[in-house]
């Protein structure tokens, strides 16, 4: 069923990964409807799909308990402002993507406001709380808050069904993007004497602040011990100058700082990687790259994290494979000595590690129902579902 013309959708994503997911959702909606007006919050990718972004996406990109606490008042003000905008614009649906704390507060405020008003619309949320990493108690707050929750991992759908039937798996845009990059289909074979090591310190200033210095120590200490290694440090445009200035100080020629544009071209050329914990660890494993996950933050955030985080599941590939496939170095273990130890082991056993990570990649695809990729299309599935929800809400 196709929508009538001139429908209005409010869509919000508060971080880079959400911007990518949001662009896929918008593209799917446009495939299933006509003349849609998009407004809300998003980055370059969503804006290219036609979003009128009312705020800078970076205003909502907050990580760590300390940073969240510091910006709490500012984020509450944004919730109040956006609620007013939604009631003024009266969209046909409100879609939030990730940015869980802010998305939860926004949905809760809208629900309360709907009770007092004649205006109502469906609330949809993509990427629900990571209860597999942070505890199942979190879902109680989210239960019945949204008209639909869309998860990105098949295993999540089964977990959420215990608590709510409103959660559905429609595919995963990251997996589909990897699969569309056909060059990675074959297993990697180490023919070159040169080893290309990716060092990914994260995209946020708070992550780079703690992780990049350890990468610099690793490079310094390994420079004379591994003669055939090239270090590649991908970073965002906004962080490039800052990262480059720090790297230039150590004056080692075998380091390349690059701007993340064609991410997968960089991944395709890598032999091994050390990456800040996040979605990138899944992408690296899907590319069959032997990977080490790391994370370091402020003392308070680390302390709270130890209490509430399930470290067995916090690294996505480990959760999806239900085993410790990717080593994770957290806080005090996130140091160049521990990184060097695992990295040396990877390099020494590169062929066997390639075979192991090839198996990991294939098993993840199988577990996420991508045995036959043509049967799953996140963008189109999402667009069709949102169109149906809006039509059902009108009827």
Secondary structure as GFF3:
##gff-version 3
##sequence-region A 1 395
A	DSSP	beta_strand	7	13	.	.	.	ID=ss1
A	DSSP	alpha_helix	16	32	.	.	.	ID=ss2
A	DSSP	beta_strand	36	41	.	.	.	ID=ss3
A	DSSP	alpha_helix	44	48	.	.	.	ID=ss4
A	DSSP	beta_strand	51	55	.	.	.	ID=ss5
A	DSSP	three_ten_helix	57	60	.	.	.	ID=ss6
A	DSSP	alpha_helix	65	70	.	.	.	ID=ss7
A	DSSP	alpha_helix	72	89	.	.	.	ID=ss8
A	DSSP	beta_strand	93	97	.	.	.	ID=ss9
A	DSSP	alpha_helix	100	115	.	.	.	ID=ss10
A	DSSP	beta_strand	122	126	.	.	.	ID=ss11
A	DSSP	alpha_helix	131	134	.	.	.	ID=ss12
A	DSSP	alpha_helix	138	142	.	.	.	ID=ss13
A	DSSP	beta_strand	148	151	.	.	.	ID=ss14
A	DSSP	alpha_helix	154	161	.	.	.	ID=ss15
A	DSSP	beta_strand	167	169	.	.	.	ID=ss16
A	DSSP	alpha_helix	173	180	.	.	.	ID=ss17
A	DSSP	three_ten_helix	182	184	.	.	.	ID=ss18
A	DSSP	beta_strand	195	200	.	.	.	ID=ss19
A	DSSP	alpha_helix	205	222	.	.	.	ID=ss20
A	DSSP	beta_strand	229	235	.	.	.	ID=ss21
A	DSSP	alpha_helix	237	248	.	.	.	ID=ss22
A	DSSP	beta_strand	255	259	.	.	.	ID=ss23
A	DSSP	alpha_helix	263	268	.	.	.	ID=ss24
A	DSSP	beta_strand	272	276	.	.	.	ID=ss25
A	DSSP	alpha_helix	279	286	.	.	.	ID=ss26
A	DSSP	beta_strand	290	295	.	.	.	ID=ss27
A	DSSP	alpha_helix	299	308	.	.	.	ID=ss28
A	DSSP	alpha_helix	316	321	.	.	.	ID=ss29
A	DSSP	beta_strand	327	330	.	.	.	ID=ss30
A	DSSP	three_ten_helix	331	333	.	.	.	ID=ss31
A	DSSP	alpha_helix	336	348	.	.	.	ID=ss32
A	DSSP	alpha_helix	350	367	.	.	.	ID=ss33
A	DSSP	three_ten_helix	373	375	.	.	.	ID=ss34
A	DSSP	alpha_helix	378	394	.	.	.	ID=ss35
###
